[in-house]
Amino acid sequence: MKRFIDLVTDVTKDKGLFTEVTTKLNSLSHTELSAWFKEKGYDVNEEDSKKLVENKDHVKSSTEVGLGY
């Protein structure tokens, strides 16, 4: 299973994955998000998923600094 850092690098290379992640950030709780990551093959624990959900606006705006699409 891939780790969190793999997810970070994968979303910078895969526009579809980036879009999926940002969509899920808006619709899932951190526990649901962690389970979804596991379904996608990424081992992202609930604590890290919670941080992502809490900072979802910053994640989505990462396109402005060249980290996404």
N, C-alpha and C positions, 0 to 999 in steps of 0.2 A: 504494500500500500504506500502511496506517495505521502510525503510530509507536507506541512504547511508551506515551506519554502518552495516546494514544487508547484503548489497552487499559485503562489505569487508570480513565479516565472511563467507558468502556463497561461495565466490570464493576460500577460503582456504580449503573448504570441498568438493568442486565439481569440478573435473578436467575438465569436459565438459564446465561448465560455465566459468571457468578460460580461457580456450582456446577460447571460444566465445568472451569474453570481450577483450582479447588481439588482436584477429583478427579484431574486430570492431574498436579498437583504431587505427589500421593502415589504415582503409578504410573510416571512417566517420568523418565529421566535428563535432565540439562540440555540435552544435544544433541537428544534426542527432543522435549523441550518446545519448543525453539526451532523445530524443523521443524514441529511441530504449530501453533505460533503463525503461522508462514508460511502453512500450509494454511488457517488461519482469516482470513488477510488482514492480519496484524500483523507488522511488521518488528521482532522482538525478537531481538537477537543472543544468542549462546551465553553470553557473559559476564553479561548481565542475567538470562538464564534460570537460570544457575548461582546467582546471588544469590537469585532467587525460590525455587529448590529448597532452598537452604541455610536459608532463612528461612520455609519453608512453614508452620510452626506459628504464626508471627506473622501471616502473610497470612490464614490461616484464622480467627485470633482477631480480625481487623479488624472483624468484625461487632459486637464488643463496643464499639467506638468509633464505630460508625455509618458505616463505609466500605463495608460490604457488607450482605448480607441476613441 
